[in-house]
């Protein structure tokens, strides 16, 4: 039995694969180095903070005056060129709109003259021709389709300055501290650690004015929160066309009517958010320095929009074609509609 067991073990050992040398192959090894988004956010915060403090130091004004001056400078240097470019391109688009609309009407009238079978056959060809001509016309007039969103470039600058002021007031609950906490935790949904971005400026507590001598504290009277909500609402009404009458909206074509209605509804929603911002600022004690900057920025933006709209283009735009119906009466001829009612 022992001999039989030894023979079985030897046979099993013979079945084992013997080690052999494998040819050496080169393989690519990718090494990932952790990026540092926190460094970019922190540097952005430091740059905007240095800009705010630089204006305060160069002008020698108290914080209650240098903070609004900072908002005016930023809006003038950054916001004005972007708004001018947007309005110039929008005016070009509005000037070529009657020509494009006339093409569409001409093709529609041409299709109606043909039988239904021919209309189905030529409709796609005419639509393709119209799209090509429209693209060529917009390219010739240098009308980029994304010009309407160019003003969004102001948002990162405004946000960085607001967050810098928030850090200077000692408030560590802003957006950028939250982003830093998320990045440092390694996950957007993981546990967040406390990130100290305290850059508190003690002189803010003594360089206020009127009923808010301490810019680090909130406004117990509620005047600044009310002014903040009113400024945002006025800015939204100027920029989103809320002041446009319902009668003028009814005269628009179907597609433009839907677009105008959507932006009108979005504007009303933003006004509701503006009221919410004022209420939150009042009950949560938003620092007066933040409210002063926000109020100034919103009012300067509204003033820029008003001045550019009134003085930038002296010549009125070419009106679009629209179908209108007129009523006229012939003397001595009774009105058949009134006769039917009678």
VOGU-3710 file (C-alpha; in Angstrom, 3 decimals, decimal comma):
1> xxxxxxxxxx> 0,000/0,000/0,000  2,821/2,328/0,816  4,482/1,595/-2,505  1,215/2,212/-4,355  0,753/5,560/-2,601  4,306/6,601/-3,481  3,706/5,758/-7,139  0,500/7,871/-7,163  2,333/10,833/-5,661  5,101/10,546/-8,238
11> xxxxxxxxxx> 2,549/10,433/-11,068  0,779/13,530/-9,699  4,103/15,304/-9,405  4,807/14,496/-13,003  1,546/16,188/-13,994  2,553/19,456/-12,338  3,661/22,199/-14,653  7,337/22,898/-14,380  8,387/26,545/-14,134  9,741/28,013/-17,303
21> xxxxxxxxxx> 11,187/31,363/-18,179  8,696/33,740/-19,747  9,836/36,269/-22,314  10,210/39,787/-20,879  7,617/42,134/-22,274  7,492/45,888/-21,970  4,239/47,280/-20,598  3,029/50,821/-20,193  2,558/51,936/-16,630  0,277/54,951/-16,015
31> xxxxxxxxxx> 0,965/56,794/-12,830  -1,749/59,126/-11,597  -0,749/62,106/-9,552  -3,387/63,745/-7,378  -4,467/67,126/-8,651  -4,875/70,068/-6,338  -8,133/71,881/-7,041  -7,961/73,287/-3,533  -4,830/75,207/-4,467  -6,579/76,853/-7,424
41> xxxxxxxxxx> -9,571/77,885/-5,324  -7,349/79,168/-2,528  -5,219/81,175/-4,968  -8,351/82,656/-6,539  -9,578/83,657/-3,100  -6,225/85,212/-2,196  -6,072/87,161/-5,484  -9,543/88,641/-5,094  -8,834/89,443/-1,442  -5,630/91,237/-2,427
51> xxxxxxxxxx> -7,593/93,205/-5,040  -10,167/94,353/-2,481  -7,515/95,289/0,060  -5,427/96,987/-2,629  -8,245/99,367/-3,550  -8,767/100,079/0,140  -5,062/100,837/0,651  -4,509/102,882/-2,517  -7,563/105,108/-2,130  -7,283/105,477/1,640
61> xxxxxxxxxx> -11,075/105,363/1,909  -12,874/103,613/4,754  -14,289/100,189/4,025  -17,824/101,536/3,759  -16,703/103,526/0,691  -13,977/101,298/-0,773  -16,251/98,236/-0,958  -18,819/99,993/-3,212  -15,936/101,477/-5,208  -14,623/97,952/-5,787
71> xxxxxxxxxx> -18,023/96,886/-7,115  -18,158/99,896/-9,452  -14,650/99,218/-10,807  -15,350/95,537/-11,423  -18,665/96,250/-13,125  -17,120/98,975/-15,267  -14,000/97,076/-16,326  -15,541/93,617/-16,727  -19,286/94,052/-17,113  -19,452/97,002/-19,511
81> xxxxxxxxxx> -17,396/95,449/-22,369  -19,326/92,189/-22,126  -22,688/93,968/-22,155  -21,645/96,146/-25,089  -20,514/93,121/-27,098  -23,740/91,281/-26,318  -25,897/94,216/-27,361  -23,928/94,794/-30,577  -24,338/91,181/-31,667  -27,985/91,163/-30,585
91> xxxxxxxxxx> -28,605/94,264/-32,695  -27,007/92,583/-35,718  -29,174/89,524/-35,199  -32,269/91,693/-34,941  -31,331/93,579/-38,124  -31,039/90,390/-40,184  -34,139/88,798/-38,627  -36,593/90,467/-41,103  -34,605/89,072/-44,046  -34,647/85,549/-42,630
101> xxxxxxxxxx> -38,342/85,872/-41,836  -39,070/87,027/-45,392  -37,285/83,946/-46,761  -39,463/81,713/-44,613  -42,663/83,464/-45,731  -41,612/83,306/-49,384  -40,926/79,576/-49,189  -44,191/78,940/-47,362  -46,171/80,836/-49,999  -44,292/78,996/-52,752
111> xxxxxxxxxx> -45,107/75,610/-51,234  -48,801/76,435/-50,946  -48,999/76,876/-54,730  -48,046/73,226/-55,307  -50,142/70,098/-54,698  -49,727/68,239/-51,383  -47,487/65,559/-52,921  -45,069/68,173/-54,233  -45,132/70,025/-50,903  -43,928/66,935/-49,049
121> xxxxxxxxxx> -41,214/66,404/-51,642  -39,835/69,966/-51,669  -40,385/70,926/-48,019  -37,223/69,276/-46,696  -35,134/70,711/-49,542  -36,385/74,231/-48,883  -35,821/73,903/-45,145  -32,246/72,787/-45,782  -31,700/75,707/-48,157  -33,071/78,148/-45,582
131> xxxxxxxxxx> -30,823/76,731/-42,847  -27,743/77,011/-45,077  -28,570/80,581/-46,078  -29,209/81,510/-42,445  -25,872/80,022/-41,346  -24,065/81,880/-44,132  -25,805/85,142/-43,233  -25,008/84,838/-39,517  -21,380/84,037/-40,298  -21,132/87,010/-42,653
141> xxxxxxxxxx> -22,531/89,375/-40,029  -20,309/87,803/-37,308  -23,230/86,646/-35,195  -22,029/83,814/-32,984  -24,850/81,603/-31,669  -23,421/81,592/-28,131  -23,217/85,356/-27,670  -26,193/85,362/-25,299  -24,192/83,477/-22,680  -21,087/85,668/-22,790
151> xxxxxxxxxx> -22,295/87,650/-19,767  -21,931/84,507/-17,657  -18,185/85,174/-17,664  -18,868/87,781/-14,969  -20,162/85,129/-12,586  -16,796/83,617/-11,490  -15,350/87,083/-10,834  -18,388/88,232/-8,876  -18,452/84,977/-6,932  -14,759/85,135/-6,027
161> xxxxxxxxxx> -15,089/88,710/-4,760  -18,182/87,855/-2,730  -16,454/84,855/-1,182  -13,378/86,963/-0,405  -15,531/89,482/1,426  -17,256/86,635/3,231  -13,871/85,327/4,398  -12,778/88,826/5,429  -15,861/89,111/7,630  -14,953/85,863/9,403
171> xxxxxxxxxx> -17,825/83,878/7,916  -16,587/80,377/7,047  -19,844/79,008/5,622  -19,540/80,225/2,034  -19,467/78,341/-1,252  -15,682/78,180/-1,685  -15,045/76,747/1,797  -17,606/74,052/1,015  -15,856/73,269/-2,273  -12,507/73,047/-0,510
181> xxxxxxxxxx> -13,979/70,682/2,062  -15,436/68,465/-0,648  -12,170/68,338/-2,582  -10,048/67,649/0,485  -12,335/64,851/1,642  -11,729/63,103/-1,690  -15,401/62,653/-2,443  -18,382/64,861/-3,056  -20,474/62,642/-0,806  -17,867/61,620/1,782
191> xxxxxxxxxx> -17,324/63,139/5,211  -16,167/66,723/5,074  -13,491/68,157/7,257  -13,426/71,700/8,536  -11,494/74,056/6,268  -10,333/77,269/7,835  -10,326/80,154/5,388  -10,490/82,829/8,035  -9,035/86,032/6,618  -10,901/88,297/8,995
201> xxxxxxxxxx> -10,159/91,984/8,561  -10,578/93,601/12,013  -10,828/97,145/10,618  -14,191/96,241/9,074  -15,647/96,481/12,566  -14,805/100,192/12,864  -15,104/101,606/9,334  -18,836/101,476/8,777  -21,253/104,390/8,567  -24,750/105,549/9,461
211> xxxxxxxxxx> -26,738/102,834/11,244  -24,231/100,052/10,400  -20,882/101,134/11,941  -19,779/97,488/12,223  -19,480/95,878/8,779  -18,768/92,481/10,334  -22,251/92,352/11,852  -25,664/92,224/10,263  -28,197/95,018/10,024  -30,649/94,740/12,931
221> xxxxxxxxxx> -32,890/97,423/11,433  -33,532/95,364/8,288  -32,926/98,300/5,943  -29,974/96,754/4,098  -31,749/93,406/3,508  -34,753/95,264/2,090  -32,490/97,347/-0,152  -30,736/94,149/-1,250  -33,976/92,458/-2,299  -35,210/95,608/-4,032
231> xxxxxxxxxx> -31,929/96,010/-5,939  -31,957/92,410/-7,154  -35,620/92,623/-8,178  -35,020/95,856/-10,094  -32,011/94,325/-11,833  -33,998/91,233/-12,806  -36,895/93,293/-14,134  -34,513/95,350/-16,260  -32,559/92,393/-17,561  -35,234/89,736/-18,035
241> xxxxxxxxxx> -37,936/91,777/-19,715  -40,482/91,580/-16,897  -41,603/95,119/-17,664  -42,717/94,071/-21,155  -46,484/94,289/-21,465  -48,592/91,220/-22,182  -50,064/92,928/-25,250  -46,649/93,242/-26,896  -45,961/89,564/-26,184  -49,142/88,585/-27,996
251> xxxxxxxxxx> -47,854/90,215/-31,204  -44,758/87,991/-31,322  -44,450/84,904/-33,550  -45,106/81,537/-31,944  -41,479/80,534/-31,283  -40,494/83,964/-29,973  -43,643/84,018/-27,846  -42,629/80,743/-26,171  -39,101/82,032/-25,573  -40,314/85,342/-24,159
261> xxxxxxxxxx> -42,833/83,552/-21,933  -40,141/81,197/-20,613  -37,739/84,020/-19,756  -40,592/85,999/-18,261  -41,447/83,082/-15,975  -37,784/82,626/-15,092  -37,595/86,305/-14,213  -40,541/85,988/-11,831  -38,847/82,997/-10,213  -35,643/85,016/-9,737
271> xxxxxxxxxx> -37,654/87,792/-8,122  -39,023/85,272/-5,658  -35,458/84,168/-4,915  -34,497/87,824/-4,404  -37,129/88,130/-1,684  -35,801/84,941/-0,137  -32,259/86,374/-0,169  -33,406/89,470/1,710  -35,304/87,459/4,315  -32,340/85,117/4,830
281> xxxxxxxxxx> -29,948/88,067/5,128  -32,168/89,625/7,794  -32,678/86,558/9,972  -29,238/84,972/9,516  -27,311/88,192/10,140  -25,527/88,480/6,811  -22,539/90,839/7,314  -23,163/94,392/6,185  -20,002/94,354/4,046  -21,473/91,627/1,834
291> xxxxxxxxxx> -24,813/93,395/1,509  -23,150/96,703/0,583  -21,137/95,065/-2,183  -24,147/93,119/-3,499  -26,428/96,177/-3,476  -23,858/98,304/-5,308  -23,121/95,618/-7,892  -26,806/95,036/-8,680  -27,606/98,750/-9,004  -24,561/99,461/-11,183
301> xxxxxxxxxx> -25,576/96,581/-13,466  -29,103/98,009/-13,759  -27,727/101,477/-14,515  -25,406/100,065/-17,174  -28,270/98,209/-18,837  -30,424/101,356/-18,848  -27,714/103,620/-20,291  -26,649/101,134/-22,957  -30,229/100,516/-23,979  -30,997/104,227/-24,244
311> xxxxxxxxxx> -27,826/105,695/-25,750  -25,915/102,900/-27,463  -28,104/102,707/-30,576  -29,813/105,901/-31,690  -31,408/104,344/-34,789  -34,410/102,112/-34,066  -34,162/98,533/-35,340  -35,939/97,292/-38,455  -39,361/95,987/-37,414  -40,239/92,379/-38,142
321> xxxxxxxxxx> -43,024/91,448/-40,511  -46,272/90,640/-38,754  -49,725/90,035/-40,062  -52,224/92,671/-38,964  -55,945/93,137/-39,501  -57,593/96,546/-39,777  -61,220/97,456/-39,414  -62,748/100,260/-41,456  -66,305/101,355/-42,072  -67,892/102,527/-45,258
331> xxxxxxxxxx> -70,365/105,370/-44,769  -73,935/104,346/-45,422  -73,223/100,595/-45,323  -74,500/98,781/-42,217  -72,152/96,509/-40,323  -73,204/92,870/-41,000  -71,753/91,729/-37,672  -73,845/94,232/-35,742  -76,908/93,266/-37,793  -76,367/89,619/-36,875
341> xx> -76,104/90,498/-33,198  -79,252/92,572/-33,422
//
